[in-house]
Amino acid sequence: MENAPPLPVPVAEIPEAEIVRLVTRYRKAGGPVMHIVNLFGTRVESQIEKLPDSIKDRIERVVETALHRCYTLAGRILGEGDTLGESGHRTVALLTGAVGGFGGLPSAVAELPVTVTVIFRAIQKIAESYGYDPADPEVRLECLQVFGAGSPLHEDDGVNTSFLGARVTMTGPALNRVIAAVAPRLSLVLGEKLAAQTVPLLGSVAGAGVNYAFLSYYQEMAHVRFGLMKLAETHDRAALLETFRAIAAGERVGKS
């Protein structure tokens, strides 16, 4: 048949060297965050416990609204003059975190939508670097799903690659399902960030450092997601993920 789709590439031809590079990004993603948060130790944990339920509920509402807004405005916020690279987005995140932490809890909460927008924009730029159109609805949906890549503040129990699931075709209900799934998880993560920003006398420093580290984490996770998506265009997806999980777990793949 002339128009038959190409057969998947055999498992033996999976590009392990490229997957090793993606696994390296995956493993180091939480490193800077853990280092920064550990600087504040139990003070951050105590601040998390002090956050009232009303604030936690508000965080989730703010995050859900911010995710919807990021998706809706994604095509417009690309901006022809946006030349920020990965380090540039980290600098912006650092500055917004410092401003958010300066005024304590009220300013930290107000800064959350800005943080979500900056991170989303950085994820879009990474998608673009792999050849995807960041204004495309399905690519925007993939960008949102990067936020579901776990928490940078906790080490994975095993290899948490659930965020590498099957691609979702863009529809209105699909968008709502993705946001409904991502928002609660992201709210918990940002609640911990918020707690770090409310540490007495360290709000601005904590806000800047944690924002910088959080953005670095999601940038690495975006590289993993879009790197695997690009490989899946010419290789068997199931075999790619199996190889990724095996290498991340420390197993030798394709070796006798």
SEVEX-697178 format. One record per residue (C-alpha): chain; residue in three letters; x, y, z; residue number from 0. Coordinates in nm, 4 decimals. Layout:
BEGIN
+--------+---------+----------+----------+----------+-----+
: cadena : residuo :        X :        Y :        Z : num :
+--------+---------+----------+----------+----------+-----+
:      A :     ALA :        X :        Y :        Z : NUM :
...
+--------+---------+----------+----------+----------+-----+
END
This chain:
BEGIN
+--------+---------+----------+----------+----------+-----+
: cadena : residuo :        X :        Y :        Z : num :
+--------+---------+----------+----------+----------+-----+
:      A :     MET :   0.0000 :   0.0000 :   0.0000 :   0 :
:      A :     GLU :   0.1492 :   0.3318 :  -0.1066 :   1 :
:      A :     ASN :   0.0158 :   0.5396 :   0.1828 :   2 :
:      A :     ALA :   0.0735 :   0.2821 :   0.4579 :   3 :
:      A :     PRO :   0.2257 :   0.4382 :   0.7734 :   4 :
:      A :     PRO :   0.5900 :   0.3511 :   0.8457 :   5 :
:      A :     LEU :   0.6492 :   0.0592 :   1.0770 :   6 :
:      A :     PRO :   0.7879 :   0.1343 :   1.4265 :   7 :
:      A :     VAL :   1.1644 :   0.1210 :   1.4548 :   8 :
:      A :     PRO :   1.2760 :  -0.2057 :   1.6190 :   9 :
:      A :     VAL :   1.3686 :  -0.1951 :   1.9869 :  10 :
:      A :     ALA :   1.7331 :  -0.2696 :   1.9004 :  11 :
:      A :     GLU :   1.7527 :   0.0629 :   1.7169 :  12 :
:      A :     ILE :   1.6261 :   0.2762 :   2.0053 :  13 :
:      A :     PRO :   1.8811 :   0.5632 :   2.0440 :  14 :
:      A :     GLU :   2.0028 :   0.4840 :   2.3932 :  15 :
:      A :     ALA :   2.2647 :   0.7593 :   2.3966 :  16 :
:      A :     GLU :   1.9955 :   1.0233 :   2.3480 :  17 :
:      A :     ILE :   1.7746 :   0.8629 :   2.6110 :  18 :
:      A :     VAL :   2.0664 :   0.8596 :   2.8556 :  19 :
:      A :     ARG :   2.0956 :   1.2354 :   2.8056 :  20 :
:      A :     LEU :   1.7247 :   1.2770 :   2.8821 :  21 :
:      A :     VAL :   1.7524 :   1.0530 :   3.1889 :  22 :
:      A :     THR :   2.0416 :   1.2685 :   3.3098 :  23 :
:      A :     ARG :   1.8153 :   1.5741 :   3.2855 :  24 :
:      A :     TYR :   1.5397 :   1.3846 :   3.4650 :  25 :
:      A :     ARG :   1.7680 :   1.2854 :   3.7522 :  26 :
:      A :     LYS :   1.9185 :   1.6296 :   3.8092 :  27 :
:      A :     ALA :   1.5892 :   1.8199 :   3.7817 :  28 :
:      A :     GLY :   1.5246 :   1.8471 :   4.1542 :  29 :
:      A :     GLY :   1.8845 :   1.8975 :   4.2604 :  30 :
:      A :     PRO :   1.8974 :   2.2799 :   4.2805 :  31 :
:      A :     VAL :   1.5538 :   2.2923 :   4.4433 :  32 :
:      A :     MET :   1.6450 :   2.0439 :   4.7133 :  33 :
:      A :     HIS :   1.9652 :   2.2333 :   4.7871 :  34 :
:      A :     ILE :   1.7886 :   2.5676 :   4.8224 :  35 :
:      A :     VAL :   1.4988 :   2.4354 :   5.0277 :  36 :
:      A :     ASN :   1.7354 :   2.2472 :   5.2584 :  37 :
:      A :     LEU :   1.8983 :   2.5806 :   5.3403 :  38 :
:      A :     PHE :   1.5776 :   2.6769 :   5.5201 :  39 :
:      A :     GLY :   1.5319 :   2.3350 :   5.6798 :  40 :
:      A :     THR :   1.2517 :   2.2893 :   5.9300 :  41 :
:      A :     ARG :   1.1509 :   2.6549 :   5.9114 :  42 :
:      A :     VAL :   0.9870 :   2.5892 :   5.5741 :  43 :
:      A :     GLU :   0.8108 :   2.2800 :   5.7079 :  44 :
:      A :     SER :   0.6745 :   2.4749 :   6.0022 :  45 :
:      A :     GLN :   0.5501 :   2.7502 :   5.7716 :  46 :
:      A :     ILE :   0.3684 :   2.4942 :   5.5543 :  47 :
:      A :     GLU :   0.1838 :   2.3683 :   5.8615 :  48 :
:      A :     LYS :   0.0867 :   2.7243 :   5.9528 :  49 :
:      A :     LEU :  -0.0803 :   2.8007 :   5.6187 :  50 :
:      A :     PRO :  -0.4556 :   2.8200 :   5.6889 :  51 :
:      A :     ASP :  -0.6945 :   2.6021 :   5.4885 :  52 :
:      A :     SER :  -0.8470 :   2.9139 :   5.3344 :  53 :
:      A :     ILE :  -0.5075 :   3.0046 :   5.1865 :  54 :
:      A :     LYS :  -0.4566 :   2.6516 :   5.0544 :  55 :
:      A :     ASP :  -0.7995 :   2.6630 :   4.8877 :  56 :
:      A :     ARG :  -0.7195 :   3.0036 :   4.7439 :  57 :
:      A :     ILE :  -0.3896 :   2.8766 :   4.6030 :  58 :
:      A :     GLU :  -0.5703 :   2.6030 :   4.4106 :  59 :
:      A :     ARG :  -0.8234 :   2.8511 :   4.2703 :  60 :
:      A :     VAL :  -0.5468 :   3.0921 :   4.1708 :  61 :
:      A :     VAL :  -0.3452 :   2.8139 :   4.0070 :  62 :
:      A :     GLU :  -0.6412 :   2.6744 :   3.8148 :  63 :
:      A :     THR :  -0.7297 :   3.0216 :   3.6840 :  64 :
:      A :     ALA :  -0.3657 :   3.0865 :   3.5925 :  65 :
:      A :     LEU :  -0.3418 :   2.7587 :   3.3977 :  66 :
:      A :     HIS :  -0.6564 :   2.8411 :   3.2002 :  67 :
:      A :     ARG :  -0.5248 :   3.1910 :   3.1310 :  68 :
:      A :     CYS :  -0.1816 :   3.0630 :   3.0239 :  69 :
:      A :     TYR :  -0.3372 :   2.8202 :   2.7801 :  70 :
:      A :     THR :  -0.5812 :   3.0748 :   2.6388 :  71 :
:      A :     LEU :  -0.3249 :   3.3519 :   2.5987 :  72 :
:      A :     ALA :  -0.0369 :   3.1267 :   2.4911 :  73 :
:      A :     GLY :  -0.0537 :   3.2314 :   2.1266 :  74 :
:      A :     ARG :  -0.0567 :   3.5981 :   2.2199 :  75 :
:      A :     ILE :   0.2186 :   3.5941 :   2.4825 :  76 :
:      A :     LEU :   0.4692 :   3.4410 :   2.2425 :  77 :
:      A :     GLY :   0.5544 :   3.7918 :   2.1256 :  78 :
:      A :     GLU :   0.7777 :   3.8572 :   1.8296 :  79 :
:      A :     GLY :   1.0313 :   4.0313 :   2.0515 :  80 :
:      A :     ASP :   1.0593 :   3.7493 :   2.3040 :  81 :
:      A :     THR :   1.4203 :   3.6375 :   2.2757 :  82 :
:      A :     LEU :   1.4638 :   3.5087 :   2.6305 :  83 :
:      A :     GLY :   1.6576 :   3.1856 :   2.6530 :  84 :
:      A :     GLU :   1.6482 :   2.9363 :   2.9375 :  85 :
:      A :     SER :   1.8768 :   3.1442 :   3.1589 :  86 :
:      A :     GLY :   1.6702 :   3.4545 :   3.0826 :  87 :
:      A :     HIS :   1.3511 :   3.2915 :   3.2066 :  88 :
:      A :     ARG :   1.5320 :   3.1826 :   3.5235 :  89 :
:      A :     THR :   1.6357 :   3.5422 :   3.5834 :  90 :
:      A :     VAL :   1.2762 :   3.6619 :   3.5418 :  91 :
:      A :     ALA :   1.1597 :   3.3917 :   3.7831 :  92 :
:      A :     LEU :   1.4243 :   3.4983 :   4.0335 :  93 :
:      A :     LEU :   1.3111 :   3.8611 :   4.0198 :  94 :
:      A :     THR :   0.9381 :   3.7834 :   4.0480 :  95 :
:      A :     GLY :   1.0059 :   3.5512 :   4.3410 :  96 :
:      A :     ALA :   1.2019 :   3.8207 :   4.5204 :  97 :
:      A :     VAL :   0.9208 :   4.0723 :   4.4713 :  98 :
:      A :     GLY :   0.6592 :   3.8180 :   4.5796 :  99 :
:      A :     GLY :   0.8467 :   3.7327 :   4.8964 : 100 :
:      A :     PHE :   0.9127 :   4.0931 :   4.9929 : 101 :
:      A :     GLY :   0.5629 :   4.1631 :   5.1226 : 102 :
:      A :     GLY :   0.5031 :   3.8353 :   5.3017 : 103 :
:      A :     LEU :   0.2017 :   3.6123 :   5.2433 : 104 :
:      A :     PRO :  -0.0238 :   3.8629 :   5.0571 : 105 :
:      A :     SER :   0.2379 :   3.9517 :   4.7964 : 106 :
:      A :     ALA :   0.3490 :   3.5883 :   4.7682 : 107 :
:      A :     VAL :  -0.0055 :   3.4784 :   4.6840 : 108 :
:      A :     ALA :  -0.0444 :   3.7651 :   4.4370 : 109 :
:      A :     GLU :   0.2789 :   3.6605 :   4.2666 : 110 :
:      A :     LEU :   0.1663 :   3.2988 :   4.2010 : 111 :
:      A :     PRO :  -0.0073 :   3.3671 :   3.8645 : 112 :
:      A :     VAL :   0.3048 :   3.5470 :   3.7443 : 113 :
:      A :     THR :   0.5207 :   3.2506 :   3.8420 : 114 :
:      A :     VAL :   0.2886 :   3.0067 :   3.6627 : 115 :
:      A :     THR :   0.2958 :   3.2263 :   3.3507 : 116 :
:      A :     VAL :   0.6753 :   3.2576 :   3.3499 : 117 :
:      A :     ILE :   0.7190 :   2.8812 :   3.3904 : 118 :
:      A :     PHE :   0.4617 :   2.8076 :   3.1188 : 119 :
:      A :     ARG :   0.6356 :   3.0484 :   2.8819 : 120 :
:      A :     ALA :   0.9692 :   2.8799 :   2.9518 : 121 :
:      A :     ILE :   0.8128 :   2.5398 :   2.8780 : 122 :
:      A :     GLN :   0.6753 :   2.6756 :   2.5493 : 123 :
:      A :     LYS :   1.0224 :   2.7924 :   2.4463 : 124 :
:      A :     ILE :   1.1616 :   2.4447 :   2.5103 : 125 :
:      A :     ALA :   0.8812 :   2.2891 :   2.3042 : 126 :
:      A :     GLU :   0.9761 :   2.5306 :   2.0274 : 127 :
:      A :     SER :   1.3416 :   2.4239 :   2.0498 : 128 :
:      A :     TYR :   1.2344 :   2.0679 :   1.9631 : 129 :
:      A :     GLY :   1.0548 :   2.1869 :   1.6526 : 130 :
:      A :     TYR :   0.7005 :   2.2175 :   1.7897 : 131 :
:      A :     ASP :   0.4762 :   2.5182 :   1.7360 : 132 :
:      A :     PRO :   0.4132 :   2.6519 :   2.0886 : 133 :
:      A :     ALA :   0.0942 :   2.8230 :   1.9704 : 134 :
:      A :     ASP :  -0.0550 :   2.4953 :   1.8447 : 135 :
:      A :     PRO :  -0.3450 :   2.3876 :   2.0733 : 136 :
:      A :     GLU :  -0.2151 :   2.0320 :   2.1220 : 137 :
:      A :     VAL :   0.1381 :   2.1538 :   2.1937 : 138 :
:      A :     ARG :  -0.0014 :   2.3999 :   2.4481 : 139 :
:      A :     LEU :  -0.1800 :   2.1079 :   2.6111 : 140 :
:      A :     GLU :   0.1489 :   1.9182 :   2.6271 : 141 :
:      A :     CYS :   0.3066 :   2.2242 :   2.7911 : 142 :
:      A :     LEU :   0.0364 :   2.2216 :   3.0572 : 143 :
:      A :     GLN :   0.1018 :   1.8557 :   3.1264 : 144 :
:      A :     VAL :   0.4640 :   1.9294 :   3.2150 : 145 :
:      A :     PHE :   0.3226 :   2.0851 :   3.5335 : 146 :
:      A :     GLY :   0.2021 :   1.7355 :   3.6270 : 147 :
:      A :     ALA :   0.5573 :   1.6033 :   3.6367 : 148 :
:      A :     GLY :   0.5625 :   1.5609 :   4.0127 : 149 :
:      A :     SER :   0.7129 :   1.7825 :   4.2788 : 150 :
:      A :     PRO :   1.0708 :   1.9087 :   4.2809 : 151 :
:      A :     LEU :   1.0623 :   1.9038 :   4.6614 : 152 :
:      A :     HIS :   1.0309 :   1.5269 :   4.7004 : 153 :
:      A :     GLU :   1.2397 :   1.2486 :   4.5569 : 154 :
:      A :     ASP :   1.0535 :   0.9987 :   4.3422 : 155 :
:      A :     ASP :   0.9525 :   0.6652 :   4.4860 : 156 :
:      A :     GLY :   1.1083 :   0.4623 :   4.2057 : 157 :
:      A :     VAL :   1.0893 :   0.6110 :   3.8586 : 158 :
:      A :     ASN :   0.7893 :   0.8404 :   3.8373 : 159 :
:      A :     THR :   0.7295 :   0.8736 :   3.4651 : 160 :
:      A :     SER :   0.3499 :   0.8827 :   3.4740 : 161 :
:      A :     PHE :   0.3662 :   1.2278 :   3.3168 : 162 :
:      A :     LEU :   0.4960 :   1.0634 :   3.0001 : 163 :
:      A :     GLY :   0.1602 :   0.9070 :   2.9178 : 164 :
:      A :     ALA :  -0.0161 :   0.9049 :   2.5840 : 165 :
:      A :     ARG :  -0.0681 :   1.2342 :   2.4057 : 166 :
:      A :     VAL :  -0.4092 :   1.3954 :   2.4406 : 167 :
:      A :     THR :  -0.5967 :   1.5281 :   2.1390 : 168 :
:      A :     MET :  -0.7072 :   1.8851 :   2.2006 : 169 :
:      A :     THR :  -1.0751 :   1.9328 :   2.2800 : 170 :
:      A :     GLY :  -1.2546 :   2.1538 :   2.5320 : 171 :
:      A :     PRO :  -1.3221 :   1.8605 :   2.7695 : 172 :
:      A :     ALA :  -0.9619 :   1.7407 :   2.7308 : 173 :
:      A :     LEU :  -0.8313 :   2.0818 :   2.8389 : 174 :
:      A :     ASN :  -1.0583 :   2.0795 :   3.1433 : 175 :
:      A :     ARG :  -0.9479 :   1.7261 :   3.2350 : 176 :
:      A :     VAL :  -0.5804 :   1.8139 :   3.2099 : 177 :
:      A :     ILE :  -0.6184 :   2.1269 :   3.4215 : 178 :
:      A :     ALA :  -0.8357 :   1.9424 :   3.6745 : 179 :
:      A :     ALA :  -0.5606 :   1.6828 :   3.7081 : 180 :
:      A :     VAL :  -0.2653 :   1.9237 :   3.7084 : 181 :
:      A :     ALA :  -0.4008 :   2.2085 :   3.9253 : 182 :
:      A :     PRO :  -0.4250 :   2.0216 :   4.2584 : 183 :
:      A :     ARG :  -0.0755 :   1.8776 :   4.2211 : 184 :
:      A :     LEU :   0.0745 :   2.2093 :   4.1161 : 185 :
:      A :     SER :  -0.1105 :   2.3830 :   4.4005 : 186 :
:      A :     LEU :   0.0585 :   2.1565 :   4.6543 : 187 :
:      A :     VAL :   0.3976 :   2.2291 :   4.5009 : 188 :
:      A :     LEU :   0.3369 :   2.6046 :   4.4946 : 189 :
:      A :     GLY :   0.2006 :   2.5910 :   4.8486 : 190 :
:      A :     GLU :   0.5437 :   2.4709 :   4.9585 : 191 :
:      A :     LYS :   0.7018 :   2.7531 :   4.7579 : 192 :
:      A :     LEU :   0.4661 :   2.9977 :   4.9250 : 193 :
:      A :     ALA :   0.5639 :   2.8670 :   5.2665 : 194 :
:      A :     ALA :   0.9313 :   2.9228 :   5.1869 : 195 :
:      A :     GLN :   0.8538 :   3.2824 :   5.0893 : 196 :
:      A :     THR :   0.6864 :   3.3506 :   5.4229 : 197 :
:      A :     VAL :   0.9873 :   3.2492 :   5.6353 : 198 :
:      A :     PRO :   1.0493 :   3.5583 :   5.8529 : 199 :
:      A :     LEU :   1.3261 :   3.7860 :   5.7242 : 200 :
:      A :     LEU :   1.4029 :   3.5490 :   5.4381 : 201 :
:      A :     GLY :   1.0956 :   3.6002 :   5.2191 : 202 :
:      A :     SER :   1.2628 :   3.7757 :   4.9267 : 203 :
:      A :     VAL :   1.5718 :   3.5556 :   4.9340 : 204 :
:      A :     ALA :   1.3614 :   3.2409 :   4.9596 : 205 :
:      A :     GLY :   1.1189 :   3.3584 :   4.6928 : 206 :
:      A :     ALA :   1.3985 :   3.4375 :   4.4484 : 207 :
:      A :     GLY :   1.5899 :   3.1164 :   4.5112 : 208 :
:      A :     VAL :   1.2920 :   2.8831 :   4.5089 : 209 :
:      A :     ASN :   1.1430 :   3.0446 :   4.1975 : 210 :
:      A :     TYR :   1.4738 :   3.0052 :   4.0167 : 211 :
:      A :     ALA :   1.5017 :   2.6434 :   4.1209 : 212 :
:      A :     PHE :   1.1385 :   2.5589 :   4.0437 : 213 :
:      A :     LEU :   1.1733 :   2.7016 :   3.6945 : 214 :
:      A :     SER :   1.4913 :   2.4990 :   3.6423 : 215 :
:      A :     TYR :   1.3042 :   2.1854 :   3.7498 : 216 :
:      A :     TYR :   1.0179 :   2.2316 :   3.5051 : 217 :
:      A :     GLN :   1.2587 :   2.3261 :   3.2264 : 218 :
:      A :     GLU :   1.4378 :   1.9947 :   3.2720 : 219 :
:      A :     MET :   1.1064 :   1.8077 :   3.2774 : 220 :
:      A :     ALA :   1.0041 :   1.9879 :   2.9585 : 221 :
:      A :     HIS :   1.3247 :   1.8709 :   2.7910 : 222 :
:      A :     VAL :   1.2415 :   1.5144 :   2.8935 : 223 :
:      A :     ARG :   0.8828 :   1.5315 :   2.7683 : 224 :
:      A :     PHE :   0.9493 :   1.7024 :   2.4364 : 225 :
:      A :     GLY :   1.2720 :   1.5109 :   2.3797 : 226 :
:      A :     LEU :   1.0824 :   1.1828 :   2.4082 : 227 :
:      A :     MET :   0.7976 :   1.3193 :   2.1947 : 228 :
:      A :     LYS :   1.0463 :   1.4037 :   1.9188 : 229 :
:      A :     LEU :   1.2013 :   1.0565 :   1.9366 : 230 :
:      A :     ALA :   0.8534 :   0.8999 :   1.9302 : 231 :
:      A :     GLU :   0.7980 :   1.0487 :   1.5851 : 232 :
:      A :     THR :   1.0447 :   0.7983 :   1.4393 : 233 :
:      A :     HIS :   1.0611 :   0.5264 :   1.7058 : 234 :
:      A :     ASP :   0.8177 :   0.2974 :   1.8820 : 235 :
:      A :     ARG :   0.6720 :   0.4935 :   2.1752 : 236 :
:      A :     ALA :   0.6268 :   0.1976 :   2.4086 : 237 :
:      A :     ALA :   0.9834 :   0.0834 :   2.3480 : 238 :
:      A :     LEU :   1.1136 :   0.4366 :   2.4110 : 239 :
:      A :     LEU :   0.9375 :   0.4642 :   2.7461 : 240 :
:      A :     GLU :   1.0462 :   0.1141 :   2.8470 : 241 :
:      A :     THR :   1.4061 :   0.2033 :   2.7657 : 242 :
:      A :     PHE :   1.3781 :   0.5373 :   2.9466 : 243 :
:      A :     ARG :   1.2380 :   0.3736 :   3.2614 : 244 :
:      A :     ALA :   1.4973 :   0.0984 :   3.2549 : 245 :
:      A :     ILE :   1.7906 :   0.3388 :   3.2198 : 246 :
:      A :     ALA :   1.6464 :   0.5708 :   3.4864 : 247 :
:      A :     ALA :   1.6199 :   0.2692 :   3.7183 : 248 :
:      A :     GLY :   1.9855 :   0.1903 :   3.6602 : 249 :
:      A :     GLU :   1.9352 :  -0.1129 :   3.4393 : 250 :
:      A :     ARG :   2.1533 :  -0.1881 :   3.1395 : 251 :
:      A :     VAL :   1.9499 :  -0.1826 :   2.8220 : 252 :
:      A :     GLY :   2.0399 :  -0.3426 :   2.4920 : 253 :
:      A :     LYS :   2.3570 :  -0.4933 :   2.6381 : 254 :
:      A :     SER :   2.4399 :  -0.8594 :   2.6655 : 255 :
+--------+---------+----------+----------+----------+-----+
END
